[in-house]
Amino acid sequence: MHPVATQALVLHAFDYRESSRIVRLATAELGIVSVIARGTRSPKSKMGSALDLFTGGIAHLRVHPSRDLHSLTGFDATRSRPELAESLARFRAASALAELCLRFGKEDESGRVHDAAVRVFDAIGVADDAQVAALAIAGAWRLIGELGFAPAVEECASCHTLLDGDAAVTFDHRAGGALCANCARQARGGRTIPGEARRTLAAWLAGDEAPLIDDTMARAHRRLLREFVEEHIGDDRPLRAFLAWEEASVIAARDSA
Ligand SMILES: [Zn+2]
């Protein structure tokens, strides 16, 4: 067991036994970790109130090399994010992103998930509700790109022919991205995405400013992102927060129709 102090971000927390909590953190030095925070549910605990969802700070850990659950001995919160709970749009997006970080980034031991999550939470926290979805989807793709799993969007995922022009392309999750017309004919399945959506995705992956997208496009992009993540993580556990985010957007569209 050795002590570590690292920048960390609270992505998930749940009660454990009478007085403790189990918290999942994205950290700058150890990647995603699960920690037990003992005694934090006692009213006298200072640490308990610091461990709100999406809060950033310095986590003091005792790392157990042979175990998946480490001990949290202190948490100095430096940045709470109450603004993410100020609207449902922000909260749902942030929750979906936190889930995506935990599921997609769980093998990552660098600080990339931490840094990407901090960036996107801060962007969402000051955004109008109408911009939240695009910022969140863009942040998710950038995270995927930084972890080295960016889908091919500028060239064919199969034969690497440069994809040019505005034509719609087939996006095949299994092949790892967009396909040229030739390869698309041989592939089974896949989803057709318009040229505009492919260019937006390329801008997001590059971290470039992308044009704002409307609700209909946001729904299509959100579905594409979820399908890609599901294909990649390859288990049958549903992405609950992500699905709730998706469902809320469908209901909102129906109500405004
Ligand atoms: Zn091809």
Residues whose N, C-alpha, C, O or C-beta is under 5 A from the ligand:
A	BS01	ZN	C156 S158 C159 H160 T161 C180 C183
